[in-house]
Amino acid sequence: MSIGKTWFTPEEAQHKFGISRTLLFEWVSAGLVRAEREDGRIVRVNVDDLQLQVDDLTHL
């Protein structure tokens, strides 16, 4: 359980984790990262899910 902020905009997530928008949206499309949508656009992504994916990338 996160104590801090648990949802970031895609732009915040890109900057915090140093990943591309394309990769972020691929993870969302694959169901690996939860996202909130408004009018069909991804407006927030779950930081905990995102951290798990980034950790997997760095432990290859």
Wavefront OBJ file of the C-alpha trace (Angstrom):
o trace
v 0.000 0.000 0.000
v 1.391 3.355 -1.022
v 1.613 6.156 1.467
v 2.209 8.774 -1.227
v 0.460 9.638 -4.433
v -0.869 6.532 -6.193
v -2.052 7.964 -9.513
v -0.005 10.083 -11.919
v -0.855 11.693 -15.222
v 0.925 9.964 -18.113
v 3.282 12.959 -18.335
v 4.158 12.786 -14.619
v 4.780 9.041 -14.929
v 7.058 9.526 -17.946
v 9.199 12.051 -16.118
v 9.320 10.210 -12.800
v 10.210 6.808 -14.264
v 12.058 7.865 -17.421
v 9.935 5.762 -19.747
v 8.409 6.579 -23.099
v 4.747 7.351 -23.600
v 4.584 4.461 -26.075
v 5.855 1.931 -23.529
v 3.536 3.283 -20.856
v 0.497 2.944 -23.127
v 1.602 -0.555 -24.208
v 1.595 -1.628 -20.557
v -1.852 -0.095 -20.083
v -3.159 -1.844 -23.231
v -1.736 -5.165 -22.032
v -3.491 -4.746 -18.679
v -0.220 -4.528 -16.747
v -0.819 -0.976 -15.527
v -4.236 0.225 -14.430
v -5.437 3.481 -15.921
v -8.299 5.898 -15.518
v -9.857 7.259 -18.680
v -11.935 10.312 -19.444
v -13.559 10.750 -22.850
v -11.535 7.779 -24.120
v -8.177 9.321 -23.135
v -5.846 7.924 -20.489
v -5.658 10.626 -17.849
v -4.092 8.782 -14.892
v -2.003 5.653 -14.390
v -1.431 3.653 -11.233
v 2.033 4.256 -9.801
v 2.234 0.934 -7.937
v 1.552 -1.024 -11.141
v 4.018 1.129 -13.016
v 6.733 0.606 -10.412
v 6.354 -3.173 -10.742
v 6.859 -2.971 -14.516
v 9.883 -0.692 -14.205
v 11.378 -3.011 -11.577
v 10.929 -5.954 -13.968
v 12.810 -4.017 -16.672
v 15.721 -3.251 -14.386
v 16.080 -6.823 -13.125
v 16.627 -8.438 -16.518
l 1 2 3 4 5 6 7 8 9 10 11 12 13 14 15 16 17 18 19 20 21 22 23 24 25 26 27 28 29 30 31 32 33 34 35 36 37 38 39 40 41 42 43 44 45 46 47 48 49 50 51 52 53 54 55 56 57 58 59 60
